[in-house]
């Protein structure tokens, strides 16, 4: 007997829909049912990997909440000790928090709505089905809202809790936080969806999706650069202004009565006792704007979505091969053995054909510029003993931070290397090519650019810090060893937690394996830096005192460096041996 799936809410109950989930069947609710069921099945899944995930993820969330709450609590307590200026700083910090979250949410919704409205695989089934357009919009808008907002909620909860504890908000404050966040999240979601629909309908048909991704990433990169080059740290340094009134006028810069972030902050400030304004009027502004934009986005989708979807499905027409590009790829592959050149050429072409992949290089460029700029404006000079210690301490933190940047890039590009092969992995299994050679080709393709970037960051920033030659050489050598181990560890965790059905690499990086990889990298980097900290301190102290180290001190310093080197080599060796062995024994369904 042929089964039918009824999409109308009044349709009879179907066996695939559990009775416990009957409340989900509503306006667009049936279209969200697969996500609810997948979430429920994930919670009840058993096995070693699921048990490890159930232990690690809650622990990471609790640790993050504790650390973020401690930070905001200390800052707000410090502000409360400053007479006259303290309440102003607390107000402006809340405005900054809402403004930063609003900007992040806006760009996150643009990119997420691109995936949910145009790139999602279920659209090939939903669009031909007899689903009303508004119901489809409601389901996809809900997916966009949840996918783009859950991380902001995770980050904002400790900040709002700290405000309530320091300023004694009480139950009314926490209730208003929940009521305020709902329309505050709806506004950037509706704006992001409308902007995505408009751009998808207006951009050229051949490269609509790619140009939309590049535009979003480029805009976010430019905004990030602009905010940093404005030097917002001056706003918390009254000494940089001529008088108190000039400082207060500069503090008003990020606040505007036309921004939803300002309305959200004005709802909470009176309850905290920081201002004496009204609560109802800014909240009605926030709520009415959210409802208006939601209705506008729903109406715009009925007109713009079919046009954008049709253009997004058209292929890119090429008038001929770009000989210079082919020559460049062939030149790069000459650096590798002959049996790996085809694989390397395929990886390079696949990377640059996907705009979602190579457009991340724009964000990486912005990150590098801001990273170097931060160290160029650090006041660590002077030639005194204090500046000598400060330069060394900052250089050590710079080493750890550069290694963390390498790990953050590796989780985006190295960790998904196996998963991006997809179902074609069986070709590698059946090809007359040992999989260890494929592993080493992925390793070298990922290592060379990451090593170049890491050494560039460390050398340039150490030049601005005016560190000693010893610290310069130590940082360069240590980062080289760390990068090799980080890349090998990324390959190993990627082999342990592959996802051959992922739509794009961002989903692979955001999976449990990606979180576990970052935890392992942070622990590994921290252990190596701690092992090197003591011998570096003792060596520089002996240079400062102009007293040669004793033989016992030399032995302790050598042992500490040897432990750090052994740890890095051990991580590299275990990652290589284990991942290659598991790769050769792996089977794909």
N, C-alpha and C positions, 0 to 999 in steps of 0.2 A: 504494500500500500504506500502511495507516495505521500510524504509529509509536507505540510505547508507551514510557513512562518508568517503569522499575522502581525502586521505592523500597526494596526489600529488599537488604541487603548481599550476599546470595548470588545475586542476580539476574544474568543474563548481561550481558556488556558491551554498552553501547549506543553507537551511533556518535557521539552528542553528547558523550560523556565521553572525553577524551583518555586514552590509556594511561599517560601520564606522571603523571596524577592519580589512578591507581587506588588509591593508598594513602589517599586522602581518604575513600573509601567505607567508612564505619564507622558507629558509633553516632551517628546524626544528621549524619554527615559529608556525605551527599549533599545535604542541605538547605543546607549552607554552600558547595557547589560553585560556585554563581553568583558569590559574592563573590570566591572564589579566581580564577575565570576573569576577572572584571572587573579584579582587581588585576594579573593577568598581562598582560592586553591593554593596560592603562594603562602598564605598564612598557615594552612593545614599541611603543607608539604613536609615530608620527613626525609631524613638522610643526613650524613655527616656534613655536607655542604650547607643544608638548610639550618641545622643546629648551630653551625659556626656563624652563619649569617644572623641568626636570632640572638646570638650572644654579642657579636661584635658591633652591629649597627646600633642597638640601644645604648651600649657603653659609649660609643663615639658621640652620640647625640647628647647624652648626659654630661660627658666631659666638656663638650663644646658649650652647652648651656651654662655650666658652672664657670668656665673661663670667661665667657662673654658677660655674664652677670657680675662677676667680680670686677671686670674692667669698668663697666658702666657705673657700678656702685662706688668704686674708688673715685672716678672722675666727678660724679655728682656730689659725693661727700666733700671733695676738695673745693668744688664750686660753692657749696653752702658755707664754707669758712671764709669766703671773700665778701666783705661787706659791700653793699650797693651793686657791685659788678657781678656777684655770684648768681642772683636770679636772672640777670640778663643772659649770662652764659648758658644757664640751664635752658632758658627759652630757646636760644638760638641753636643749641645742640639738638633739641627736639625738632626744630625746623629743618636742620641739616639732615637728620635721620629720615624724616618723611620725604624731603626733596631727593635724597640719594635713592631711597627705595622707589620713588615714583619714576625716576629716570631709568633705573634698572628694570622695573616692571614694564615700562613702555617699550624698550628695545627687546626685552625678553619676549613680550607678547607678539611683536612683529615677526621675530624669527620662529617662535613656536606656532603661530597661526599659519605661517607658510607651510610648515610640516603637516599640521592637522587638516588644513583646508585644501592643500594642493598635492602633497607628497605622500599622504597616508595610503597604505595599500587597500584598506577597506573601502575607499571611495570607488574603486572599480566595481564593487558590488552594490554600494548604496545609491550611486547616482542613477543607474538604470532601474532601480527598484521604485515602486510606487510610494515614495516617501515625500511628504509635503516639504517644500523648500524651507519653511520656517522651522519645521521640526528638525531637519538636518542641521540648520544653523544653530539651533539651541543645543544640540548634542555636541557639535564641533566647538562651539563657543565655550561650553562647559569644560571640554577637554583642554582647550587652550588656557582657560582661566586656572585650572588646577595644575597643569604642567608647568606654567610659568610663575605661579605664585607660591607654591609650597616651600621653595627655598627661602623666599623673602620672609614668610611667616616663621620659618625656623630661625632665621637670623634676628628677627625683630622681637621675638618673645622675651629674651633676656633683657633687652633694652627697656621695654615697657614695664617689665617686672621691677627693674632697678629704680625707675622713676617712681613707681608706686610705693616701694619700700622707703626710699630716701625722703620723699615728700609726703608720706602718709596719705596716699590716695584713697584707700578704703575700698569696700565692695563696689561703690558707684563708679569709681575710676576704672576698675577692671571690666565692668559691664559696658561702659562707654568705649573702651578700647575695642571690644568685640563688635559693638554696633558701628564703630567708625571704620574698622578695617574692611567691612563688607562693601560699602560703596567706594572706599578708597581703592580696592582691588579691581572693582568693576570698571572704573574710569579708564585706566591704562589698557585694560583688556579690550574694551570697546574701541578705543582709539587705535590700538595696534592692529585689530582686525580690519577696521575701515581703511587704515593706511595700506595694509597688505592687499586688500581687495582692489583699491584704487591703483596701486603700482602694478599689480598683476594684469589689470585691464588696460593700462596705458603703455606698458613697456613693449618693445618689439617682440613679436611672436617667437622668433627663433631662439632668443636668449632670455626670455622673460624670467624664468625661475632663477637662472644664474645671476642676472643683473639685480634681482631683488635681494638675493643673499649677499652679493658684494656691496650693494648700497647700504644694507643694514649694518654689515660689519664695518664698512668704512665710516659710517656716521657714528657708530659707537666708539671707534678708535679716535676719531677727531674730537669727540666730546671728552673722552678720557684725557687726551693730550691738553685740551683747552682748560679743563678743570685743574690739572696739575700745574700748568704753566702760569695760572693765575696766582699761585702760591697761597692757597687758603690757610696755611699755618700762620700767616700774618694776622688773621682775624682773632687769634687767641694770644696775641702778643701786644698788649697795650703800649709797650715801649716803642713800638714801631710807628706810632702816631703822635702827632704834635700835642694833642690834648684829649681829654676824656670824651668830649663831644664828637670829635673826629672819629674816635674809635667806635662810638655808638652808631654813628652814621654809616660807617663801613660795615658794621654788623648787620645792618638792615638790607644789605645787598641781596642775599639769597631769598628774602621774603618778599612776596608779591601778593596783593589781594586777589589776583586772578588765577593763582595756582591752587590746585586741589590739595597739595601738600600743606599750604598755609591754612586752608580750612580745617584739615584734619588736626593740625597742631593746635589751632584755636579752640577746638572742641575739648581737648584734654587739659590745656593749661589752666583754665579757671578752676577745674576740679582739684588740681594739684596745688592751688594757692599761689601760682606764679603770676597770674594776671587777674583782672577784675572784669573781664568781658563776659558776653553772653555765650551760652552753649547751644541753644536751639537754632539760632540763625545760621551759624557756620555749618551746623550739621544738616540743616535743610538745604543749604547750598550744595553740599557734598552729595546728599541723597538725590535731589532733583537732577543734578548734572549726570549722575550715574544712570538714572532711569532714562533720561533723554538720550544719552549716548548709546545705551543698550537698544532702545527702540530704533534709533537712527542706523545703527549697525545692522540690525535685522532687516530694515527696509532696504538699505544699500546692497545687502547681499543678494536680494532677489533680482537686482538689475546687473550688478557688477560680477557676481560669482560665475554665472554661465560664460560671460565673455572672458574672464581671467582663466577659467578652467580650460576653455577651448584653446586659448593661446598657449597655455602652459604645456599642452600635449603635443604641440607642433615641434618637430625636430629641427635641429640646427643645420642649415644648409652650408656646405663648404664648396667653394669654387675650385679648390685644388689643394694639394698638399703643401704645407709650409716647409720648404726644403731646409730653411735655416733651423727650424725646430727639430727636424729629423736629424740634421747633422749634429746639433747640440746633444741630443739624446745619445746618438751613436758615439760621440766623443766621450761622454760621461761613462758609458758602458765599457770603454776600452780600459778603464782602470780596474776592471774585474776580470776573473778568469773567463775563458770562452764559454764554458758550460753554464755560467750564471748570467751572461749578458742578456739573454732573452727575458729572464725573470726580472732583472733590474730595469730593462727598458719598459716592460709591462707595468711595473710599479710606478715609475716616473710618469708615464702617460696617463695611467689611471688617476694618479693624484691630481694632475693639472687639468684633467677633464671634468673633475668634480669641483664645482665652485664652492660647495660647502667645505671642502678640504683646503684648497689653496687660499681661499679668502681669509682663513684663520691666520695666514702670514701677515695680514694687515694688523690684526690685533697683536701679534707677536712683535711686529716692528714698533708699535706704540708702546708696548711693555718695555722693550729695550731702551727706547728713547727716554721714557720716564725713569727707568731704573738708573741709567747713567746720569740723568739730570739730578736726581735726588742726591747722589754722592758728590756731584760737582758743586752743590750749594751747601754742603755740610761745613760748619765752622770748626774744623779740627786742626787748623794750622796754628802757628805761633812759635814753634820750636822749644816750648817749655817741656818740663818733665810730665806735667799733666796731659799735654797734647800728645806726647809720645805714647803714653798708656792709652789714650783715647784712640789714636790712630791704630794701634795694635788690636784693641778690642773691636773697633768697628770693622777692621779688615777681617777678623775672625768671623764676625757675624755676616760679613759680606760673602765669605766663602760658603757658609751654611745656606744663606739665602740664594746664592747662585745655584747651588746644588738642588735646592728645592724648586727653583724655576725650571731646571733641567728635568726634574721628576714630573712637574706639572705638564710640561710639553710632551714628555714621553708617554704619560697616561693618555694623551690625546692622539698620538701618532704611532707609538711603538707598541703599546699594549693591545690595540685592536688589529695588529698585523695579521694574525691568523684568522680572526673572525671575519675580516673583510674579504677573505678568499671565498666565503660563502659555500654554496653547494659544489662549486668547482674544485673543492679540496680533493675530490676523488681523482681528479686529473693528476694532481701531485702524487697521490698514493699509487696510481697505476703507471706513472711515467718512469722511464728508465733513468731516474735521477735520485740519488740518495737524499732523503729528507734532511739530513744534517747539512748538506750543501745549501738547500733552500733556507734553513735556519741561519746559516752564516751569511748568506746574501742579505737577508732582512736585517741582521745585526749590523753589518757594515754600512748599509744604506741609511740606517737610523743613527749610527754612531758618529759618522763623519760630520754631518751638519750640527748635531747637538754638541759635539766636542768643540767645533769651531765657535759656536755661539757662546758656550760656557767660558772658554778661554778668553774670548773677546770681552765678555762682561767683567771677568775678574781682573784682567790686565788693565783695562781702561779705568775701572773704578779704583783700583789700587794706585794708579797713576795720579788720580785726583786726590787720593788720601795721602800721598807722599809717604808711602810705607817704605820700610827698609828693603834692601835687595834680598835678604833672607826670607822675609815674609812674602815677597813677590814670587820667588821661586817655589816656596812651600805651597802657596795657594794654587799656582799653576799645576804643579805635580799632583797635589791632592785632588784637585777637581778632575784631572785626567783619569785618575784611578776610579774616582767616584762615578764619573760618567760611564765608564766601561761596565761597572757593576750595576748601575741603574738601568742601562739598556738591557743587559742580560737578565736582570730580575724582571723587567717588563715583559720580555719574551717568555720567561718561565711562567709568570702569573697569567699571561694571555693564553698560553697553551693549557694551563690548568682550568681556566674558566672561559672557554670559547663560547661565542654566540653567533652561529652561522646564519641565523635568521634575522639579525638586526638590520633595520632599514638604512642606518648610517652609523658612522663611527662615534658620533656623540652619544648615542644610546649605549654603545659598548663601554665607553669611558665612564658613563654614569652608573654602570651596573655594580653589583656587589664585588666583582673581581677588581674593578677600578678603584673602589674605596679601599679594599684590602691591599692593593698594590701601593697606594699612597701612604697607608699606615706603615707598611714595611719599609718604604723609602725614607719616611721621616725618622723612623726608629734607627735605621741604618746610618743615615747622615748624622743624626745626633750622636750616635755611639762613636763614629769616627772623629767628629769634631771634639768631643769630650776627651778622647784618648790623646789627641794632639795638643790640647789646650795647656796641660801642665808642662810638658817639655818646652813648648814655645815660650811660655811665661818665664821659666827658669833660664833659658838661653838669653832672652832679651834682658832679663834682670841682671845677668852676669855681664852683658855688654854695657849696660847702663852704669853699673858699678865699676866697670873696668877690672873685674876680678875673674880669672879663668875658672871654669867649672872644675870641680874635683872629679877624680876617677869614678867615685860612687855616683855622683850626679850624672856623669856621662853615661854610666851603665843604666841608670833609671830612665834617662831620656831615650836612650836607644831601645830599651825594652818597651817603652810606651809607643814609640813610633813603629816598632816591629809588630805590636799587637794591632795597631790601626791598619797597618799594611796587610797583616794576616787576615783580619776580618774582611777587608775589601776583596782580597784574592779568594778567600773562602766563599763569600757570597757569589762572586763571579763563577768560580769553578762548579759549585753546587747547582747554580742556575743553569749553566750550560749543559752539564751532564744530565741533570734530571729532566730538563725540558726536551732535549733531543731524544732521550730514551722514551719519554711519554709520547712525543710526537710520532715516533716510528711505530708505536703500539696503538695509536689512536685509530678509531674507526668512526666514520660519519654515517649517520642514518640517511 
